[in-house]
Amino acid sequence: MQQLTYTVAGAGEARRAAERAKANLDKIPHIETLLITVVTQCSLPLPEALNLRDILREMFPAARILIHTCALKMPNMRLDAARIMITFTALEASRADFIMIDGDVADEASRLRFCDFVGERPQTKLVEFLVVGLMHQIDDMLASFSGIDPHIEVFGAFVDAEPMDADGYVIADDASTTLGMAAVVFHGAALDVCVTRNFGWHTLGREIQASRVDGCTIKELDGGMPLKIYERYFGIRGDGNFSSDAALFPLCFEEADDSVSARVPIKIEEGSGELTFGLPMREGTKFRLAYGDPYAILSRAAENAHVLADFSPQAIIGTACVGHYLLLGDDVVCEMTACEGLPSAVSFVFGEVRRAGEKIVPANLNVMLVGMKENPANTPDIRFQPKHVAQLSYNRKMLAFMSHFIRVTEAELHSANQRLTQLASRDALTNLLNRREMERLLKDAVVYAQEHKTPLSVMLIDIDHFKDVNDTYGHDMGDRVLLTVAEAISGTIRGSDAGCRWGGDEFFVILQDAPLEVAGRVSERIRRRVEEAHMPFGSYITVSVGVARFDAAHENELQLFKNADEALYRAKKAGRNAVYCLGLGKIKKLE
């Protein structure tokens, strides 16, 4: 594999660049596929792009020619905004094939066509997606494509942003579209690829919900005007600077694989304060605001550079969200350390395509670099030279330091809130749930059992003669007894069950999905565990346990508790140190 990249200003320079490329490519003994990728600014009219295709086709009649728009280009570690980037990738033993899906329709025919296309190429190693136009069904379309082999690497780009008046196109050989998708399928037994991803945005603050959505527009956040969120937390106004300012603070959410994805607001609807995004939004999604952290971005870039250096690619292609450029400016070059010393072609785009687990999803604010090689015996020896934050400009160094401060402060606040939440829901002595939390859980358990028709049992536990222990040995020893019972409960019940200190020397346990017979056996194990515990005062302690099951047709949580209390009364009446199940009677003790 060999890769050559040039930048040109127009058709004349493109022809001369193609001539230089041909002189080099003619030296390669065999080229299985010549992929020519042309990346241009959105302002270049489609007819001029088609003319470029025809010039290249004249010189390379067998080549696969791909042309798409972007925001910025970075050929071989050099940022470029105005010129056209042309990359010649000579695949010596592999192939690159195109499939075009025109229009915004996520139907079964499109899914089958794409999946069959990939399935017919069993040595597929990589799929590159190029999305153009405001596709409201892109979520569903990409999700339907997730049926391909999960080992196939995926990356891609949104090549325009209609709400920003950046209209684009994709050309794949003789086909072109301004609303749809092209996919480049790289396949071959000799081909090997390595995909790295860099995100670098940290969430902060509380969750906010998209309460009303229409396509790519959020009409209400938390039931109110979306703009108010940005005004309140960042002081960002709905003026002409909104898009560039708000792009630094996206809305983030967790994907199914727990990775974080972002959605960047790119337009504000005047008057209503509604926010339009470059990707579809889903009503009910819970977001958190986020901020870009230069330290995190450069640290991950260094890790990715090590990964790619170990892989030893022959060429690197990639897509980077323009949001990274808005955050880092010209310092964004520091993020591309993996490309140093290698032929590379990176496009800055308006959105990306990636995998979240096995699912293929649209995304924002990622840098995705793809290392490619064919002949392991002919790969370069890459010596990694890490870039440091010190190379950032002064203002961005300040941003990096402040981002670090915010991240640490946010982590401390989150930890403190977790401790407060635990204090509010846990008994201070035993660390079991407290009565208030248990009452809430009992209501939820009753509703769940009614809706799903699943069994539910509860137990009420009382320490026998606890007052005598306190009076004889003191409250410290009484606390020791309470802890012993709490440990017996915690060590016996499942993680899906819930135990609480109900008050004084009483404990309450919810056993979800447990019939009465099972609850009786669990209760007996707790009773025996308490009885066998060694106490410092030389005697042993016992408990009485009342067990009741929930009758969804005739009872509520109050009646369920009364039934457990009645069962406890019968356990004590039976001589204490016993388990009594209402409806089954006294449970035989374990030997």
C-alpha positions in Angstrom: 0.0 0.0 0.0 1.2 3.5 -0.9 -0.5 6.8 -0.4 0.2 10.2 -2.0 -1.6 13.4 -1.0 -1.6 16.8 -2.8 -3.4 20.1 -2.4 -4.5 22.0 -5.4 -6.3 25.3 -6.2 -8.3 24.2 -9.2 -8.6 22.0 -12.3 -5.2 23.0 -13.7 -3.3 22.2 -10.6 -5.3 19.0 -10.2 -4.2 17.8 -13.6 -0.5 18.6 -12.8 -0.8 16.8 -9.4 -2.3 13.8 -11.1 0.6 13.7 -13.5 3.1 13.7 -10.7 1.1 11.0 -8.9 1.0 8.9 -12.0 4.7 9.0 -12.4 5.1 7.6 -8.9 2.3 5.1 -9.1 3.6 3.6 -12.4 6.6 2.4 -10.4 4.4 0.0 -8.4 4.4 -3.5 -10.0 0.7 -4.2 -9.3 -2.2 -2.1 -8.0 -5.3 -4.1 -7.3 -7.3 -0.9 -6.6 -6.4 2.8 -7.0 -8.7 4.8 -4.7 -8.6 8.6 -5.5 -10.3 10.7 -2.7 -10.9 14.3 -3.4 -11.9 16.5 -0.4 -13.1 20.0 -1.0 -14.7 22.9 0.8 -18.5 23.1 0.7 -18.3 26.3 -1.4 -17.0 24.4 -4.5 -20.0 24.0 -6.8 -20.9 20.4 -7.7 -20.3 20.9 -11.5 -16.7 21.9 -10.7 -16.3 18.8 -8.5 -17.7 16.7 -11.4 -15.2 18.3 -13.7 -12.3 17.3 -11.3 -13.7 13.7 -11.4 -13.6 13.7 -15.2 -10.0 15.0 -15.3 -8.9 12.2 -12.9 -10.9 9.6 -14.8 -9.2 10.6 -18.0 -5.8 9.9 -16.5 -6.8 6.9 -14.3 -9.6 5.1 -16.1 -9.6 2.1 -13.8 -9.5 4.1 -10.5 -12.3 4.4 -8.0 -13.0 8.1 -7.5 -14.6 9.5 -4.3 -15.3 13.2 -3.8 -16.9 14.8 -0.8 -17.1 18.2 1.0 -15.8 19.0 4.4 -15.0 22.0 6.8 -11.2 21.8 6.8 -8.5 19.5 5.5 -5.2 18.4 7.0 -2.9 16.7 4.5 0.3 15.4 6.0 0.0 17.4 9.3 -0.8 20.7 7.6 -4.1 22.5 8.1 -5.8 23.8 5.0 -9.1 25.7 4.6 -9.1 26.9 1.0 -7.5 24.3 -1.3 -8.6 20.9 -2.5 -7.0 17.8 -1.1 -6.5 14.9 -3.5 -5.3 11.6 -2.0 -4.1 8.6 -4.2 -4.3 5.3 -2.2 -2.7 2.4 -4.1 -4.0 -0.9 -2.7 -1.7 -3.5 -4.0 -3.5 -6.6 -2.8 -6.9 -5.3 -1.6 -10.0 -3.7 -3.0 -12.2 -0.7 -2.3 -15.8 -0.8 -3.5 -18.6 1.8 -3.3 -22.3 1.6 -2.5 -24.5 4.6 -2.7 -27.8 5.0 -0.8 -29.7 8.0 -2.1 -32.4 9.7 0.0 -33.4 9.8 3.6 -35.2 6.4 3.9 -34.3 3.8 6.6 -36.2 1.0 5.0 -35.7 -2.8 4.8 -34.6 -2.6 1.2 -31.7 -0.3 2.1 -30.7 -2.5 5.0 -30.7 -5.6 2.9 -28.9 -3.9 0.0 -26.1 -2.7 2.3 -25.7 -5.8 4.4 -25.8 -8.1 1.3 -23.1 -5.8 -0.4 -20.8 -6.3 2.6 -21.7 -9.9 3.0 -20.6 -10.6 -0.6 -17.2 -9.4 0.4 -16.2 -11.8 3.2 -12.7 -10.3 3.7 -14.2 -6.8 4.5 -12.0 -5.1 7.2 -13.3 -1.5 7.1 -16.3 0.5 6.1 -16.2 4.2 5.7 -19.5 6.1 5.7 -20.0 9.5 4.1 -23.3 11.1 5.0 -24.6 14.2 3.2 -27.8 16.3 3.8 -30.0 16.6 6.9 -31.0 13.0 7.2 -33.7 12.7 9.9 -33.6 8.8 9.7 -29.8 8.4 9.9 -30.0 6.9 13.5 -32.3 4.2 12.3 -30.4 3.6 9.0 -27.0 3.2 10.7 -28.6 1.0 13.4 -30.0 -1.3 10.7 -26.5 -1.6 9.2 -25.2 -2.9 12.5 -26.1 -6.4 11.5 -22.7 -6.7 9.6 -19.9 -8.6 11.3 -19.0 -6.7 14.5 -15.3 -7.3 13.8 -15.5 -5.0 10.8 -14.1 -1.6 11.7 -16.3 1.4 11.0 -15.7 5.1 10.7 -17.2 8.0 8.8 -18.2 11.6 8.3 -21.0 14.0 7.9 -19.7 16.1 5.1 -22.0 19.1 5.4 -24.2 21.1 7.8 -27.3 22.5 6.2 -28.4 24.5 9.3 -25.0 26.3 9.0 -25.6 27.0 5.3 -22.8 24.6 4.5 -24.3 22.4 1.8 -22.3 19.6 0.4 -22.3 16.5 -1.8 -20.8 13.1 -2.2 -19.6 11.7 -5.5 -18.7 8.0 -5.9 -17.6 7.2 -9.4 -20.6 8.1 -11.7 -23.1 8.5 -8.8 -23.6 11.6 -6.8 -26.0 12.8 -4.1 -26.8 15.8 -1.9 -29.1 13.8 0.4 -28.0 10.3 1.2 -25.0 8.2 2.0 -22.0 6.5 0.3 -20.1 3.7 1.9 -16.6 2.6 1.0 -16.0 -1.1 1.7 -12.3 -2.0 2.0 -11.7 -5.7 1.7 -8.9 -8.2 1.1 -7.1 -11.0 2.9 -3.9 -9.0 3.1 -5.5 -5.8 4.5 -5.2 -4.9 8.1 -6.6 -1.8 9.8 -6.5 -0.1 13.2 -9.0 2.5 14.2 -8.4 4.9 17.1 -10.9 7.4 18.6 -10.4 10.5 20.6 -13.2 12.4 22.3 -12.0 14.6 25.2 -15.3 16.2 26.5 -16.3 15.8 30.1 -19.8 16.0 31.4 -20.8 18.3 34.2 -23.9 19.4 36.1 -27.2 17.7 36.4 -29.2 15.8 33.8 -31.5 17.7 31.5 -34.1 16.0 29.4 -35.2 16.7 25.8 -38.9 17.0 26.5 -40.0 18.0 23.0 -38.2 17.2 19.8 -38.9 17.6 16.1 -36.3 15.9 13.9 -32.9 17.7 14.5 -34.5 20.4 16.6 -35.0 20.4 20.4 -38.0 22.5 21.1 -38.0 22.1 24.8 -35.3 21.1 27.4 -36.7 20.2 30.8 -40.0 21.6 29.7 -38.6 25.1 28.9 -36.8 27.1 26.2 -33.6 25.3 25.3 -31.6 28.6 25.0 -32.2 29.3 28.7 -29.9 26.4 29.6 -27.0 28.0 27.8 -27.8 31.4 29.1 -28.0 30.2 32.7 -24.9 28.0 32.9 -22.6 29.7 30.4 -23.9 33.2 29.8 -24.2 32.3 26.1 -26.8 34.5 24.3 -28.9 33.8 21.3 -26.9 36.2 19.1 -24.7 35.8 16.0 -22.0 34.1 18.1 -24.2 31.4 19.4 -23.1 28.6 17.1 -19.4 29.0 17.6 -19.8 29.6 21.4 -22.3 26.8 22.1 -20.3 24.3 20.0 -17.8 24.2 22.8 -20.4 23.0 25.3 -22.4 20.1 23.6 -25.2 18.0 25.1 -23.8 14.5 26.0 -25.5 11.2 26.7 -24.4 7.6 27.3 -24.7 5.0 24.6 -25.7 1.4 25.3 -22.0 0.5 25.7 -21.6 3.3 28.4 -19.4 5.3 26.0 -20.3 9.0 25.8 -21.7 10.6 22.6 -22.3 14.3 22.0 -24.7 16.4 20.1 -23.6 19.9 19.1 -26.1 22.8 18.7 -25.3 24.6 15.5 -28.3 26.9 15.0 -30.7 28.8 17.2 -34.2 29.5 16.0 -34.8 33.2 16.4 -37.6 34.1 18.8 -38.4 30.6 20.1 -34.9 29.8 21.5 -35.2 26.3 20.0 -31.9 24.6 19.1 -31.1 22.8 15.9 -28.4 20.2 15.8 -26.6 18.5 12.9 -27.8 15.1 13.9 -31.3 13.8 14.8 -32.5 14.1 18.4 -34.7 11.7 20.3 -37.4 12.9 22.7 -36.9 11.8 26.2 -33.1 11.5 25.9 -31.3 12.6 29.1 -28.3 14.8 28.5 -25.7 16.5 30.5 -23.7 19.6 29.4 -20.0 19.0 28.7 -16.8 21.0 28.2 -13.7 20.3 26.1 -10.6 19.4 28.0 -7.3 20.0 26.0 -5.3 17.9 28.5 -7.6 14.9 28.1 -7.6 15.3 24.3 -3.8 15.5 24.1 -3.3 12.7 26.6 -5.6 10.4 24.6 -3.9 11.5 21.4 -0.6 10.4 22.8 -2.1 7.0 23.8 -3.6 6.6 20.3 -0.2 7.5 18.7 1.4 4.7 20.7 -1.3 2.3 19.5 -0.8 3.3 15.9 2.9 3.2 16.2 2.7 -0.4 17.5 0.4 -1.2 14.5 3.0 0.3 12.1 0.6 1.5 9.3 1.6 2.3 5.8 -0.9 5.1 5.6 -3.4 7.0 7.8 -6.8 8.3 6.8 -9.2 9.9 9.2 -12.0 12.2 10.1 -12.0 14.8 12.8 -15.0 16.9 14.1 -14.6 20.6 13.4 -15.4 21.1 17.1 -11.9 20.0 17.9 -10.6 22.9 15.7 -13.0 25.3 17.4 -11.6 24.3 20.8 -7.9 24.1 19.9 -7.5 26.3 16.9 -4.2 25.7 15.1 -3.0 23.8 18.1 -5.2 20.9 16.9 -2.2 19.7 14.9 -0.8 18.6 18.3 -3.6 16.1 18.5 -2.5 14.4 15.3 0.9 13.1 16.5 0.0 9.6 15.2 0.3 11.0 11.7 3.9 12.3 12.0 6.3 10.7 9.5 3.5 8.9 7.7 1.4 9.7 4.6 -1.8 11.0 6.1 -5.1 12.6 5.0 -7.5 13.9 7.6 -10.8 15.7 6.9 -12.4 18.0 9.5 -16.1 17.4 9.2 -19.5 18.2 10.8 -20.1 14.8 12.5 -18.8 11.3 12.5 -19.9 7.7 12.3 -18.5 5.2 14.9 -19.3 2.0 16.7 -20.8 2.1 20.2 -20.3 -1.6 21.1 -21.6 -3.5 18.1 -24.0 -0.7 17.2 -23.2 1.8 14.4 -24.1 5.3 15.5 -23.8 9.0 14.4 -21.7 11.1 16.6 -20.1 14.5 17.2 -16.7 15.7 18.6 -14.6 12.7 17.7 -11.3 12.4 16.0 -11.0 9.0 14.3 -7.7 7.9 12.8 -7.5 4.8 10.7 -4.1 3.1 10.2 -4.0 0.8 7.1 -1.4 -1.7 5.9 -1.2 -4.6 3.5 2.3 -6.1 3.7 3.5 -6.6 7.3 7.0 -7.2 6.1 7.1 -3.8 4.5 5.9 -1.4 7.2 7.7 1.7 8.4 9.6 1.8 11.7 7.7 4.5 13.6 9.5 6.4 16.4 6.8 8.1 18.5 7.6 11.7 19.5 4.9 12.8 22.0 3.5 16.4 21.9 2.9 18.1 25.3 0.4 20.6 26.5 3.3 23.1 26.7 3.0 23.5 22.9 -0.5 24.9 23.2 -0.9 28.6 22.9 -1.1 30.6 26.2 -4.9 31.0 26.1 -5.5 27.4 25.5 -3.0 26.4 28.2 -5.2 28.5 30.5 -8.3 26.6 29.2 -6.5 23.3 29.8 -5.7 24.2 33.4 -9.3 25.5 34.1 -10.7 22.3 32.5 -8.6 20.2 34.8 -9.8 22.3 37.8 -13.4 21.8 36.7 -13.0 18.1 36.2 -11.5 17.6 39.7 -14.0 19.9 41.3 -16.9 18.1 39.6 -15.5 14.7 40.7 -15.3 16.0 44.3 -18.8 17.3 44.2 -20.1 14.1 42.7 -18.4 12.1 45.5 -19.9 14.4 48.1 -23.3 14.1 46.6 -23.0 10.3 46.7 -22.1 10.4 50.3 -25.1 12.7 51.1 -27.4 10.3 49.1 -26.1 7.4 51.1 -26.5 9.3 54.4 -30.1 10.1 53.4 -31.0 6.5 52.6 -28.9 4.4 55.0 -29.0 3.7 58.6 -25.9 5.2 60.2 -25.1 2.2 62.5 -25.8 -0.8 60.3 -25.5 0.7 56.8 -28.7 -1.0 55.8 -31.4 1.0 54.2 -33.4 3.3 56.5 -37.1 3.2 57.0 -37.9 6.1 54.7 -36.0 4.5 51.8 -37.5 1.1 52.5 -41.1 2.5 52.4 -40.3 3.9 49.0 -38.8 0.7 47.7 -41.8 -1.3 49.1 -44.2 0.8 47.1 -42.1 0.3 43.9 -41.9 -3.5 44.6 -45.7 -3.7 45.0 -46.3 -1.8 41.8 -43.8 -4.0 39.9 -45.4 -7.2 41.3 -48.8 -6.0 40.2 -47.8 -5.0 36.7 -45.6 -8.0 35.9 -47.5 -10.6 38.0 -44.3 -11.7 39.8 -44.1 -13.1 43.3 -43.1 -10.8 46.2 -42.4 -11.7 49.8 -41.3 -9.7 52.8 -39.9 -10.5 56.2 -40.1 -8.7 59.5 -37.3 -9.5 62.0 -37.2 -8.8 65.7 -34.3 -9.5 68.1 -35.4 -11.6 71.0 -34.9 -10.1 74.5 -33.0 -7.1 73.0 -33.9 -4.9 76.0 -32.3 -7.4 78.4 -29.0 -7.2 76.4 -29.0 -3.4 76.6 -29.9 -3.4 80.3 -27.3 -6.0 81.2 -24.4 -5.3 79.0 -24.9 -1.6 77.9 -25.7 0.1 74.7 -22.3 -0.5 73.1 -23.0 -4.3 73.3 -26.5 -3.6 72.0 -25.0 -1.9 69.0 -22.8 -5.0 68.5 -25.9 -7.2 68.5 -27.7 -4.9 65.9 -24.6 -5.1 63.7 -24.5 -8.9 64.0 -28.1 -9.2 62.8 -27.5 -6.6 60.0 -24.5 -8.7 58.8 -26.5 -11.8 58.8 -29.2 -10.2 56.6 -26.7 -8.6 54.2 -24.7 -11.8 53.9 -27.8 -13.9 53.1 -30.0 -11.9 50.8 -29.4 -11.4 47.1 -28.2 -8.1 45.5 -31.7 -7.6 44.0 -33.3 -7.9 47.5 -33.4 -5.0 50.0 -32.8 -5.1 53.8 -33.4 -2.2 56.2 -33.3 -1.3 59.8 -37.0 -0.6 60.4 -36.4 0.9 63.8 -35.0 0.0 67.2 -34.4 -3.8 67.1 -36.6 -4.5 64.1 -35.5 -5.2 60.5 -37.4 -5.5 57.3 -36.5 -7.3 54.1 -38.0 -7.2 50.6 -37.5 -10.4 48.5 -38.5 -9.6 44.9 -39.5 -12.5 42.7 -39.5 -14.8 45.7 -42.4 -17.2 46.4 -43.3 -17.7 50.1 -41.5 -21.0 50.3 -38.3 -19.5 49.1 -38.7 -16.5 51.5 -39.2 -19.0 54.3 -35.9 -20.8 53.6 -34.0 -17.5 53.3 -35.5 -16.4 56.6 -34.4 -19.6 58.3 -30.8 -19.2 57.0 -30.8 -15.7 58.6 -32.2 -17.0 61.9 -29.6 -19.7 62.0 -26.7 -17.4 61.1 -27.6 -15.1 63.9 -28.0 -18.0 66.4 -24.5 -19.3 65.5 -22.8 -15.9 65.8 -20.3 -15.7 68.7 -21.0 -12.8 71.1 -18.4 -11.3 73.5 -20.7 -11.7 76.5 -20.6 -15.5 76.3 -24.2 -16.1 75.3 -25.9 -16.2 72.0 -28.7 -14.1 70.5 -31.8 -15.1 68.6 -34.3 -13.5 66.3 -37.9 -14.1 65.5 -39.0 -13.7 61.8 -42.4 -13.2 60.3 -42.8 -13.8 56.6 -45.7 -12.9 54.3 -46.3 -12.9 50.6 -48.0 -10.2 48.6 -51.5 -10.9 47.1 -51.6 -8.6 44.2 -55.3 -9.0 43.6 -56.5 -8.0 47.1 -53.7 -6.2 49.0 -51.6 -3.1 49.1 -48.2 -2.4 50.8 -49.9 -1.5 54.1 -51.7 -4.8 54.2 -48.6 -6.7 53.3 -46.7 -5.1 56.2 -49.6 -6.0 58.5 -49.4 -9.6 57.4 -45.7 -9.7 58.1 -46.3 -8.2 61.6 -49.0 -10.9 62.2 -46.5 -13.6 61.2 -43.9 -12.1 63.5 -46.4 -12.2 66.4 -47.0 -15.9 65.7 -43.3 -16.6 65.6 -42.9 -15.1 69.0 -45.9 -16.9 70.3 -44.4 -20.1 69.1 -41.5 -19.6 71.5 -39.3 -17.1 69.7 -36.1 -18.0 67.8 -38.4 -19.1 65.0 -39.6 -18.3 61.5 -43.3 -18.2 60.8 -44.7 -17.9 57.3 -48.3 -16.7 57.1 -50.1 -19.4 55.1 -47.4 -22.1 55.7 -46.9 -22.0 59.4 -43.7 -22.4 61.5 -40.7 -23.3 59.4 -38.7 -26.3 60.5 -35.3 -25.3 61.8 -32.2 -26.3 59.8 -30.0 -28.9 61.4 
